[in-house]
Amino acid sequence: MRFPTTAGTSPETYSAAPAVPRRYAWVVFALSFALLLSDYMSRQVLNAVFPLLKAQWLLSDAKLGSLSGVVALAVGVLTFPMSFLADRWGRVRSLLCAAVLWSLATVGCAVSAGYGQLFLGRVFVGVGEAAYGSVGIAVVLSVFPVALRATLSGAFIAGGAFGSVLGVALGGALAQQFGWRWAFGAMGILGLVLAAVYALVVTEKRLDPRGAATAGARPRASAPLPSLLPQLFSSVSVVSAYVGSGLQFLVPGALISWLPSYFNRYYHLTTAKSGAAAGLFTLLIGVGMIAGGVLSDRISQAVPGRKWAVAIGSSLASLVLLTGAFSLPDGAAQLVLLAAGCLACAGTAGPAAAMVANLTPAVISATAFATLTLANSLLGLAPGPSLTGVLADHAGLRGALRLVPLVSVVTVAVFLLGRRCYARDLVRLTAAARPAPADAPRLTETELPA
């Protein structure tokens, strides 16, 4: 059984339907999702062992934060050029090389002799992970109908949160039982095993059996980079999606990195229990990503602009709930507000990714998602842990986590600007993709596909 053709909102949505069987499409999603879990397990296992590293090497919070932030920084700096190359070299081949590199680098972290070596190992983890999120989501969206974009985007990006849960919880348990080096080693070996399975099952030919680039499985954009840049930044709304998504990711980035230490310091939990507790709240961040994508797809079927309402609502809710949570003393009330804030803080992921997909051509979809990943990394995931660590050295970890959610004020303003321009930009881009006769009626926002 193959997916039916589904209308979309941008040039690429008028191409043929995905050519792969429905069952194989879900296999591709499952394996790509599993590799994304490994990606974030390797990235976030560090957070579970913060207390052990701090005690063994006498590191400040700022140095601990730099070990976490440098991965996102490397991802942000390299994701664009590496994803750009993947659109030409082959996405499956690029994904496999990335997975092997970050896995080997994580094994290298396990044998590091000091802060400098561990920092270098973390840099190479970031290099390996640089293109995986953007290229992986491009592969996934290429084998599914357009109508599922926000849902699948939210679900795929949520793999980062779920991988963080597993990395923190499993890493904390392994570190307490066998030492922090075993926590890194186990994550690296798991990544190598998953890469081998992916190589056996997912191939460029099976992703695009017709041998065409219409489904986005093997597009190799022939145009030079300067000519592609205008398509990546073609409207105010797509730039707003990049910037708003990136700024909002500062909040979950800080929470995922520092909640294990927060529970260790303020609730006096052991390394394993701190990791497990933080894992539960990180799981809520992932659930919120999926829920934001599903809600966005459902309410925007008639009016595409409603995707922005989901992003705006999520940002506002996280601002109120998380600021309130870290203003309360330790206890049940704080944990309830913290849980609700975690659910809301990353609900922007699915809507933002769907809007980027709608407003950019399919031939550069990996590069477009790389641009989104660049924004998420440089504006949110990279500065989040580091900024929180610097603030914690001066105001305490609780005070730092109380200040971080204030970034959502700017996020809401950016999303409001994008919402204001979205209908106009969508009409203009759709008209450019399918030139209508001179006497054809002009599309309105409510007449556009969701």
C-alpha positions, 0 to 999 in steps of 0.5 A, spaced: 500 500 500 502 506 498 501 513 500 496 517 496 498 524 493 496 530 498 496 537 496 501 542 500 503 549 501 509 550 497 512 548 491 515 541 493 508 539 495 505 539 488 510 533 486 508 526 486 506 522 492 512 518 496 514 512 492 515 507 498 510 502 501 507 505 507 510 499 511 517 501 509 516 508 510 515 506 518 521 502 518 525 508 515 522 512 521 523 507 526 530 506 524 532 514 523 528 515 530 533 510 533 539 513 531 536 520 533 536 516 540 543 514 540 545 521 538 542 524 544 544 519 548 551 520 546 550 528 547 546 528 554 549 522 558 554 527 560 549 531 564 548 525 568 555 525 570 556 532 572 556 531 579 562 525 579 566 530 574 565 536 578 568 532 584 573 528 581 576 534 577 574 540 581 570 543 575 566 549 576 559 550 573 561 554 567 566 548 565 561 543 566 556 547 562 562 548 556 562 541 556 555 540 554 554 547 550 560 545 545 556 539 542 551 544 540 556 549 538 559 544 533 552 542 531 550 549 530 557 551 526 557 545 522 550 543 520 549 547 514 555 546 510 554 538 512 547 538 510 548 542 504 553 537 502 549 531 504 544 534 499 549 532 493 553 526 496 547 522 498 543 523 505 543 515 507 551 515 506 552 522 510 547 519 516 551 513 516 558 517 517 555 521 522 553 516 526 559 512 526 563 518 528 559 521 534 559 513 536 567 513 536 568 520 539 563 518 545 568 512 546 573 516 546 570 520 551 570 514 556 578 514 556 579 521 556 584 523 562 582 530 563 578 536 562 582 538 555 581 531 552 574 530 554 572 537 551 576 535 545 572 528 545 565 532 546 567 537 540 568 531 535 561 528 538 558 535 535 562 534 529 558 527 528 552 529 530 552 536 526 548 534 520 544 528 523 537 532 525 537 536 519 538 530 514 534 525 518 528 529 518 529 530 511 529 523 509 523 521 514 519 527 511 521 524 504 517 518 505 510 520 508 505 525 505 505 532 506 499 532 511 503 529 516 509 534 516 508 537 523 506 531 527 512 527 524 517 533 525 514 534 532 515 526 533 522 526 530 525 532 534 522 529 540 527 523 539 532 528 542 528 529 548 527 521 549 534 520 547 536 525 553 532 521 557 535 514 556 542 518 556 541 521 563 537 515 566 541 510 563 548 514 564 546 515 571 545 508 573 551 506 569 556 511 572 553 509 579 554 502 578 561 502 574 563 509 574 562 515 569 567 512 563 562 506 562 556 510 561 560 514 555 562 507 553 556 504 553 553 509 549 558 509 543 557 502 542 550 502 542 551 507 536 555 503 532 550 497 533 545 501 530 549 504 525 550 497 522 543 495 522 541 502 519 546 501 513 543 494 512 536 496 511 536 503 509 539 505 502 538 510 497 535 506 492 529 503 496 528 510 499 527 512 491 525 506 487 523 510 481 530 514 481 527 521 481 528 526 486 521 528 487 520 524 493 526 528 496 530 521 497 536 523 493 535 530 491 542 533 489 541 540 488 545 542 482 545 550 484 551 553 487 550 555 494 549 563 493 543 561 489 540 557 494 540 562 500 534 566 497 530 560 497 532 559 504 530 566 507 525 567 502 520 570 507 519 574 513 515 568 516 520 563 514 526 567 518 521 568 524 520 560 524 528 559 524 529 565 530 523 563 534 524 556 534 532 557 536 530 562 541 525 557 545 530 551 544 534 555 549 529 553 555 529 545 554 536 545 552 538 548 559 533 544 563 535 537 560 543 539 561 542 542 569 536 538 571 540 532 574 544 537 578 538 541 580 535 534 583 542 532 586 543 539 589 536 541 592 533 534 593 539 531 595 538 525 590 544 520 588 547 520 581 542 515 579 536 517 582 537 524 580 538 522 573 532 518 573 528 524 576 531 528 570 529 523 565 522 523 567 521 531 566 525 530 560 520 525 557 515 530 558 519 535 554 519 530 548 511 528 549 510 536 549 514 536 542 509 531 539 503 534 542 505 540 539 506 537 532 499 533 533 495 539 535 498 544 530 496 539 524 489 538 527 487 545 528 491 548 521 487 544 516 482 549 515 487 555 516 494 554 516 496 560 520 494 557 526 500 553 526 503 560 529 498 560 535 500 553 537 508 556 537 506 562 541 501 559 546 507 554 548 512 559 549 507 563 553 505 557 557 513 555 558 514 562 561 509 563 566 510 555 568 517 555 569 518 562 572 513 560 577 516 553 578 523 556 580 520 561 584 517 556 589 521 552 594 522 545 593 516 540 594 510 538 590 508 544 588 514 546 584 514 539 581 507 540 578 509 546 575 515 544 573 512 538 569 507 542 566 512 547 564 516 541 561 510 539 557 510 546 554 517 549 553 518 545 546 511 545 543 514 549 538 518 544 535 513 541 530 510 547 528 516 551 526 519 545 522 512 544 518 513 551 517 520 551 514 518 545 510 512 549 507 516 555 505 522 552 502 523 547 496 524 540 497 530 539 493 534 543 498 530 540 504 536 538 508 539 544 507 533 548 510 532 543 516 540 544 517 538 552 517 533 550 522 538 546 526 543 552 526 538 556 529 536 551 534 543 550 536 546 557 536 540 561 539 538 555 544 542 549 545 549 551 545 548 558 549 542 554 554 547 550 558 553 555 558 549 561 560 545 557 565 552 555 568 555 562 568 549 564 571 549 559 576 556 561 579 553 567 580 546 566 582 546 559 584 542 554 580 535 555 582 536 563 580 539 561 573 533 556 572 528 562 574 532 567 569 532 562 563 525 562 561 525 569 560 527 568 553 520 566 551 518 574 551 522 575 545 520 568 542 513 570 542 514 577 539 518 573 533 512 568 532 507 574 532 511 577 527 511 571 523 504 569 524 502 576 521 506 575 514 505 568 514 498 568 509 501 573 505 508 569 504 504 563 503 500 565 497 506 569 494 510 562 494 504 558 492 503 562 486 510 562 484 510 555 484 504 554 480 503 560 475 495 561 474 492 564 468 491 571 468 483 570 470 484 565 475 482 567 482 487 569 487 488 564 493 486 566 500 489 564 507 483 559 508 483 556 501 490 554 502 492 547 504 494 546 511 
